[in-house]
Amino acid sequence: MTIATTPRRRLLAPLLAALAMFGPFSIDTIFPAFPAIEAELHASPFAMQQTISVYMIAYALMSLLHGPFSDALGRRRVILAGVVVFVVASIGCALSGSIGALLAFRALQGMSAGAGLIVGRAIIRDCFEGVEAQKLMSTVSMIFGIAPAIAPIVGGWVIAFARWPTIFWLLAAFAFALWLACIAWLPETHPRERRVSLSLRELATTYRLIGRDRAFVPLALAGSLNFNALWVYISSAPVFVLDLLRLDAQHFAWLFVPAISGMMTGAFLSGRVAGRLAPATTVRLGYAIMLAAAVLNVLLAWLLPQPRVPWSVIPIGLHAIGIGMNFPTLTLLLLDRFPHHRGAVSSVQAFISLVISATIAGALAPVLSASPLRLALGALLSTTLGFAGWLAYRAITRHERATGAVA
């Protein structure tokens, strides 16, 4: 498709960004409410950490289906259904009277939240190609970056004036408004003649096809591990902000504003260099920024006896610039490996990233958040492994070109 046969980019970008926003928004908003929820529901700190991990696990498992469903049933239908379920799940969270009920509805939130993000990526690639696709993906990434920045700030101020269920009522209201916007403005970009049949056999065949592609997993890991270097801090935010930085619930912005501003800056730069720099050059530049920032972060964590603002968050913001710069390019490279199964590819990409994120949130964050140095080393390790995945992808694609192999 071309711009002439699709919605104007300035309308499609904010709508797709909003669809991608409510997933991460529902993760970060409750961070400042952890102490209040823990006290009211008589939950342990470990149980509170699981409000993140159960969300991420459910998100990851369901992400394997959002894309194939959209390949078979159409993009619009899957997104509308996902947003409705999210509204119901958010209301359930608000009404929860026990930690068990809260965890169950958090899982339902996770199952539905990925529809907008995963299917939205496929919509971009349905409508645009080349430079235009990278520019739109970058624009969506910039707008999307607002959510994690403002979410804990909103949560902190809600807790200052109201009880914690109000957070979930606000999430439900936001999702319902988004559902109405989708009914009015979201087009169907995957016509019937391009859809594939929906069956377990077809689904298994598609995933085997993707899994046999030697370049897919290294490239998917590169993008996933890049973001998860930042996720080390996001999933540890309650401890990092409240305990290590010794700030209060109204000051989560000290972590999230630099981090998300960095991602938005990187996404802006990615859009600006689209068509001017080769994709591989853009990715190399992004990794140079990330690795330099990660090393600086380790040095500051080692040298500062007590972490403090702004020095302990500056490297996080710099690191995020590289993440934001690389993400649009890496995502488009993945989608282009399988142009007839973009929904499924987006699902597998999300699944890999979310499994890593859930592992960090549920198992590693409690260990890494014990000290600033551990957090910094965790971020450096994730970035280094992501860079190794990129180098492996480049070696595989060079071999494919040399031998005439087809992905």
C-alpha positions as CSV (number, residue, x, y, z in Angstrom):
1,M,0.0,0.0,0.0
2,T,1.0,3.6,-0.3
3,I,0.1,6.7,1.6
4,A,-2.6,7.5,-0.9
5,T,-4.6,4.3,0.0
6,T,-4.1,4.4,3.7
7,P,-5.0,6.9,6.5
8,R,-2.8,9.9,6.7
9,R,0.3,9.3,8.8
10,R,-0.4,12.2,11.2
11,L,-3.7,10.5,12.2
12,L,-2.5,6.9,12.2
13,A,0.6,7.6,14.3
14,P,-1.1,8.9,17.4
15,L,-3.8,6.2,17.3
16,L,-1.3,3.4,17.0
17,A,0.9,5.0,19.7
18,A,-2.0,5.2,22.0
19,L,-2.8,1.5,21.4
20,A,0.8,0.7,22.3
21,M,0.7,2.9,25.3
22,F,-1.9,1.3,27.5
23,G,0.1,-1.8,28.0
24,P,3.2,-0.3,29.5
25,F,1.1,2.4,31.2
26,S,-0.7,-0.3,33.2
27,I,2.7,-1.7,34.4
28,D,4.2,1.5,35.6
29,T,1.3,3.4,37.0
30,I,0.9,1.1,40.1
31,F,4.6,1.3,41.2
32,P,4.0,4.2,43.6
33,A,1.0,2.4,45.0
34,F,3.0,-0.7,46.0
35,P,3.2,0.2,49.7
36,A,-0.5,1.1,49.8
37,I,-1.6,-2.1,48.1
38,E,0.7,-4.2,50.2
39,A,-0.8,-2.8,53.4
40,E,-4.4,-3.0,52.4
41,L,-4.3,-6.4,50.8
42,H,-1.9,-7.8,53.4
43,A,0.6,-8.8,50.6
44,S,4.3,-9.5,50.9
45,P,6.9,-7.6,48.9
46,F,7.4,-10.8,46.9
47,A,3.7,-11.0,46.1
48,M,3.7,-7.4,45.0
49,Q,6.6,-8.0,42.6
50,Q,4.5,-10.7,41.0
51,T,1.9,-8.1,40.0
52,I,4.5,-7.3,37.4
53,S,5.6,-10.8,36.5
54,V,2.1,-12.4,36.1
55,Y,1.2,-9.5,33.9
56,M,4.3,-10.0,31.7
57,I,3.9,-13.8,31.6
58,A,0.3,-13.5,30.5
59,Y,1.2,-10.8,28.0
60,A,4.0,-13.1,26.6
61,L,1.8,-16.2,26.2
62,M,-1.0,-14.3,24.5
63,S,1.3,-12.4,22.3
64,L,1.8,-15.6,20.3
65,L,-1.8,-15.4,19.3
66,H,-2.5,-11.7,18.7
67,G,-0.5,-11.6,15.5
68,P,-1.8,-14.8,13.9
69,F,-5.4,-13.9,14.9
70,S,-4.9,-10.6,13.0
71,D,-3.4,-12.4,10.0
72,A,-6.5,-14.5,9.8
73,L,-9.3,-12.3,11.1
74,G,-8.1,-8.8,10.3
75,R,-6.2,-6.2,12.3
76,R,-9.2,-4.0,13.4
77,R,-11.3,-6.8,14.9
78,V,-8.4,-8.2,17.0
79,I,-7.5,-4.8,18.4
80,L,-11.1,-3.9,19.3
81,A,-11.6,-7.2,21.1
82,G,-8.3,-6.7,23.0
83,V,-9.1,-3.2,24.2
84,V,-12.6,-4.3,25.5
85,V,-11.0,-7.2,27.5
86,F,-8.5,-4.7,29.0
87,V,-11.3,-2.4,30.1
88,V,-13.0,-5.4,31.9
89,A,-9.7,-6.5,33.5
90,S,-8.9,-3.0,34.8
91,I,-12.3,-2.8,36.4
92,G,-11.6,-6.2,38.0
93,C,-8.3,-4.9,39.4
94,A,-10.0,-1.9,40.9
95,L,-12.6,-4.1,42.7
96,S,-10.1,-6.7,43.9
97,G,-10.3,-7.3,47.7
98,S,-7.4,-9.8,47.9
99,I,-3.9,-10.1,46.4
100,G,-5.1,-13.3,44.6
101,A,-7.9,-11.5,42.9
102,L,-5.6,-8.7,41.9
103,L,-3.0,-11.1,40.4
104,A,-5.8,-12.9,38.4
105,F,-7.1,-9.6,36.9
106,R,-3.5,-8.4,36.3
107,A,-3.0,-11.6,34.3
108,L,-6.2,-10.8,32.3
109,Q,-4.8,-7.3,31.7
110,G,-1.6,-8.8,30.4
111,M,-3.5,-11.2,28.0
112,S,-5.3,-8.3,26.4
113,A,-2.7,-5.4,26.5
114,G,-0.5,-6.7,23.7
115,A,-3.1,-6.5,21.0
116,G,-2.6,-2.8,20.3
117,L,1.2,-3.0,20.3
118,I,1.7,-6.2,18.4
119,V,-1.0,-5.8,15.8
120,G,-0.1,-2.1,15.4
121,R,3.4,-3.0,14.2
122,A,1.8,-5.1,11.5
123,I,-0.5,-2.3,10.5
124,I,2.5,0.0,9.9
125,R,4.1,-2.5,7.7
126,D,0.8,-3.2,5.9
127,C,0.6,0.5,4.9
128,F,4.1,1.7,4.4
129,E,7.4,0.6,3.0
130,G,11.1,1.6,3.3
131,V,11.8,5.1,4.5
132,E,8.1,5.8,5.2
133,A,7.7,2.7,7.3
134,Q,10.8,3.7,9.4
135,K,9.6,7.2,9.8
136,L,6.1,6.1,11.0
137,M,7.6,3.4,13.3
138,S,9.9,6.1,14.8
139,T,7.0,8.5,15.2
140,V,4.9,5.9,17.0
141,S,7.9,5.0,19.2
142,M,8.3,8.7,20.2
143,I,4.6,9.1,21.2
144,F,4.6,5.6,22.8
145,G,7.5,6.7,25.0
146,I,5.3,9.2,26.8
147,A,3.4,6.4,28.6
148,P,6.2,5.0,30.8
149,A,7.4,8.5,31.6
150,I,4.1,9.9,32.9
151,A,2.6,6.6,34.2
152,P,4.4,6.5,37.6
153,I,4.0,10.3,37.9
154,V,0.3,9.9,37.5
155,G,0.2,7.0,39.9
156,G,2.2,8.9,42.5
157,W,-0.2,11.9,42.4
158,V,-3.3,9.6,42.5
159,I,-2.0,7.9,45.6
160,A,-1.4,11.4,47.1
161,F,-5.1,12.2,46.8
162,A,-7.0,9.0,46.4
163,R,-6.9,5.2,47.2
164,W,-5.0,2.9,44.9
165,P,-8.2,1.4,43.0
166,T,-8.5,4.9,41.4
167,I,-5.5,4.0,39.3
168,F,-7.3,1.1,37.7
169,W,-10.5,3.1,37.2
170,L,-8.4,5.6,35.3
171,L,-6.9,2.8,33.2
172,A,-10.3,1.5,32.4
173,A,-11.5,5.0,31.4
174,F,-8.5,5.5,29.1
175,A,-8.9,2.1,27.4
176,F,-12.6,2.7,26.9
177,A,-11.9,6.1,25.3
178,L,-9.4,4.4,23.1
179,W,-11.9,1.8,22.1
180,L,-14.3,4.5,20.9
181,A,-11.4,6.2,19.0
182,C,-10.6,2.9,17.2
183,I,-14.3,2.4,16.2
184,A,-14.2,5.9,14.7
185,W,-10.8,6.0,13.0
186,L,-8.9,2.7,12.9
187,P,-9.1,1.2,9.4
188,E,-8.8,-2.4,8.4
189,T,-5.4,-2.7,6.6
190,H,-5.3,-6.4,6.1
191,P,-7.9,-7.2,3.4
192,R,-9.6,-10.6,3.1
193,E,-7.7,-11.7,0.1
194,R,-4.4,-11.5,2.0
195,R,-5.6,-13.3,5.1
196,V,-4.4,-16.8,6.0
197,S,-6.5,-19.6,7.5
198,L,-6.6,-19.9,11.3
199,S,-5.9,-23.4,12.5
200,L,-3.5,-25.1,14.9
201,R,-1.8,-26.8,11.9
202,E,-1.3,-23.5,10.0
203,L,-0.2,-21.8,13.2
204,A,2.4,-24.5,13.9
205,T,3.6,-24.4,10.3
206,T,4.0,-20.6,10.4
207,Y,6.0,-20.8,13.7
208,R,8.2,-23.6,12.4
209,L,8.9,-21.5,9.3
210,I,9.9,-18.6,11.5
211,G,11.9,-20.8,13.9
212,R,13.9,-22.4,11.0
213,D,15.1,-18.9,9.9
214,R,18.6,-18.8,11.3
215,A,18.7,-15.0,11.3
216,F,15.4,-14.5,13.1
217,V,16.3,-15.4,16.6
218,P,19.6,-13.4,16.8
219,L,17.8,-10.4,15.4
220,A,14.8,-10.8,17.8
221,L,17.2,-11.2,20.7
222,A,19.1,-8.1,19.7
223,G,16.0,-5.9,19.9
224,S,14.6,-7.6,23.0
225,L,17.8,-7.5,25.0
226,N,18.3,-3.8,24.1
227,F,15.1,-2.8,25.7
228,N,15.6,-5.2,28.6
229,A,18.7,-3.3,29.6
230,L,16.3,-0.5,30.5
231,W,13.7,-2.9,31.9
232,V,16.2,-3.9,34.5
233,Y,15.6,-0.5,36.0
234,I,11.9,-0.2,35.2
235,S,11.0,-3.5,36.9
236,S,13.1,-2.5,39.9
237,A,11.7,1.1,40.0
238,P,10.0,0.8,43.5
239,V,13.3,-0.2,45.1
240,F,15.5,2.0,43.0
241,V,13.5,5.1,43.5
242,L,12.2,4.6,47.1
243,D,15.1,2.7,48.7
244,L,18.3,3.3,46.7
245,L,17.7,7.0,45.7
246,R,15.7,7.6,48.9
247,L,13.0,9.6,47.2
248,D,9.2,9.5,47.8
249,A,6.3,8.2,45.7
250,Q,5.9,11.6,44.0
251,H,9.4,11.5,42.5
252,F,9.4,8.5,40.2
253,A,9.9,11.0,37.4
254,W,13.7,11.1,38.3
255,L,13.9,7.6,36.8
256,F,11.3,7.6,34.1
257,V,11.6,11.0,32.6
258,P,15.3,10.6,31.6
259,A,14.8,7.0,30.5
260,I,11.7,7.7,28.3
261,S,13.0,11.1,27.1
262,G,16.1,9.2,25.9
263,M,14.0,6.7,24.0
264,M,11.9,9.4,22.4
265,T,15.1,11.3,21.4
266,G,16.5,8.1,19.9
267,A,13.3,7.4,18.0
268,F,13.3,11.0,16.7
269,L,16.9,10.6,15.5
270,S,16.0,7.3,13.8
271,G,13.3,9.0,11.9
272,R,15.6,11.8,10.9
273,V,18.3,9.5,9.5
274,A,15.8,7.3,7.7
275,G,16.9,7.3,4.0
276,R,20.1,9.0,4.8
277,L,21.9,6.2,6.7
278,A,21.8,2.6,5.9
279,P,19.9,0.5,8.4
280,A,23.1,-1.2,9.6
281,T,24.8,2.1,10.1
282,T,21.9,3.3,12.2
283,V,22.1,0.2,14.4
284,R,25.8,0.4,14.8
285,L,25.5,4.0,16.0
286,G,22.8,3.0,18.4
287,Y,25.0,0.3,19.9
288,A,27.9,2.7,20.3
289,I,25.7,5.0,22.4
290,M,24.3,2.1,24.4
291,L,27.6,0.4,25.2
292,A,29.3,3.7,26.1
293,A,26.4,4.7,28.4
294,A,26.3,1.2,30.0
295,V,30.0,1.4,30.9
296,L,29.6,4.9,32.3
297,N,26.7,3.7,34.4
298,V,28.8,0.9,35.9
299,L,31.7,3.3,36.7
300,L,29.3,5.8,38.4
301,A,27.6,3.0,40.4
302,W,31.0,1.8,41.5
303,L,32.4,5.2,42.4
304,L,29.4,6.8,44.2
305,P,29.0,5.4,47.7
306,Q,25.4,6.5,47.7
307,P,23.4,6.8,44.5
308,R,21.9,10.2,44.0
309,V,20.2,12.3,41.4
310,P,21.0,13.4,38.8
311,W,24.2,11.5,38.4
312,S,22.7,8.0,38.9
313,V,20.1,8.5,36.2
314,I,22.0,10.4,33.5
315,P,23.6,7.2,32.1
316,I,20.2,5.6,32.0
317,G,18.8,8.4,29.8
318,L,21.8,8.3,27.5
319,H,21.5,4.5,27.2
320,A,17.8,4.9,26.2
321,I,18.8,7.1,23.3
322,G,20.6,4.2,21.7
323,I,17.6,1.9,22.4
324,G,15.2,4.3,20.8
325,M,17.4,4.7,17.8
326,N,17.7,1.0,17.1
327,F,14.2,-0.2,17.9
328,P,12.4,0.9,14.7
329,T,15.1,-0.4,12.4
330,L,15.4,-3.8,14.1
331,T,11.6,-4.2,14.1
332,L,11.3,-3.5,10.4
333,L,14.2,-5.9,9.6
334,L,12.3,-8.6,11.5
335,L,9.0,-8.0,9.8
336,D,10.6,-8.0,6.4
337,R,12.0,-11.5,6.9
338,F,8.4,-12.8,6.5
339,P,6.3,-10.3,4.6
340,H,3.3,-12.7,4.4
341,H,3.3,-13.4,8.2
342,R,3.9,-10.0,9.7
343,G,1.4,-10.5,12.5
344,A,3.0,-13.8,13.5
345,V,6.5,-12.3,13.3
346,S,5.4,-9.4,15.6
347,S,3.9,-11.9,18.0
348,V,7.1,-14.0,18.2
349,Q,9.2,-10.9,18.7
350,A,6.9,-9.7,21.5
351,F,6.9,-13.2,23.1
352,I,10.7,-13.4,23.2
353,S,11.0,-9.9,24.7
354,L,8.3,-10.5,27.2
355,V,9.7,-13.8,28.4
356,I,13.0,-12.1,29.1
357,S,11.1,-9.2,30.8
358,A,9.0,-11.5,32.9
359,T,12.1,-13.4,34.0
360,I,13.9,-10.1,35.0
361,A,10.8,-8.8,36.8
362,G,10.0,-12.0,38.7
363,A,13.4,-13.5,39.4
364,L,16.3,-11.1,38.7
365,A,15.0,-7.8,39.8
366,P,14.8,-8.7,43.5
367,V,18.5,-9.7,43.3
368,L,19.8,-7.0,41.0
369,S,18.0,-4.2,42.9
370,A,20.0,-5.0,46.1
371,S,22.6,-2.5,44.9
372,P,23.1,0.1,42.2
373,L,26.2,-1.7,40.9
374,R,24.3,-4.9,40.4
375,L,21.6,-3.0,38.4
376,A,24.3,-1.3,36.3
377,L,26.1,-4.6,35.6
378,G,22.7,-6.3,34.7
379,A,22.0,-3.5,32.1
380,L,25.6,-3.8,30.7
381,L,25.2,-7.6,30.3
382,S,21.9,-7.3,28.6
383,T,23.3,-4.7,26.1
384,T,26.4,-6.8,25.4
385,L,24.3,-9.9,24.7
386,G,22.0,-7.8,22.4
387,F,25.0,-6.6,20.5
388,A,26.2,-10.2,20.1
389,G,22.8,-11.1,18.6
390,W,23.2,-8.2,16.1
391,L,26.7,-9.4,15.1
392,A,25.4,-12.9,14.7
393,Y,22.5,-11.7,12.5
394,R,24.9,-9.7,10.3
395,A,27.2,-12.7,9.9
396,I,24.2,-14.9,8.9
397,T,22.8,-12.4,6.4
398,R,26.3,-11.9,4.8
399,H,26.5,-15.6,4.3
400,E,23.0,-15.7,2.8
401,R,24.0,-13.1,0.3
402,A,27.3,-14.8,-0.5
403,T,25.6,-18.2,-1.1
404,G,22.3,-16.9,-2.6
405,A,20.3,-18.5,0.3
406,V,16.8,-17.4,0.8
407,A,15.4,-16.6,4.2
